[in-house]
């Protein structure tokens, strides 16, 4: 009897050059991943290194994903459905985005939803402030359940 493969529901936070050039195409070709949300504060992300970035409206259709302008809105609407969040925002924003996503992990644990972990993959560096890095490390150590932070 063949094992059924679990499909992971993934949200991408940040729709810039790395997301459009690497993360979205790779996840789209991964049969075990389902991109359900893309979050960016700009309806049309810009990059000096790639002037041809697509607007969120195009990404929505191309990847059949919901679009959000804030992490808080995304977590409010679909947080319980997520298996993973890929953080691909400017380095200085990693701390705040991570804290918000870890709030979803805390809510799951408080509700007894530990059976559905939430994993975070963050581009490097983790943050641009050593004190923020230490705080995130401590938060990860305090999170119970199977959720992971890479």
Secondary structure, DSSP 8 states (H G I E B T S, - for coil): -------EEEEEE--SHHIIIIIHHHHHH-TTEEEEEEE-SSSS---SS-TT---HHHHHHHHT-EEES-HHHHHHHHGGG-SEEEE-S-GGGHHHHHHHHHHHHHHHHHTT-TTS--EEEE-SSS-S-HHHHHHHHHHHHH--SS--B-
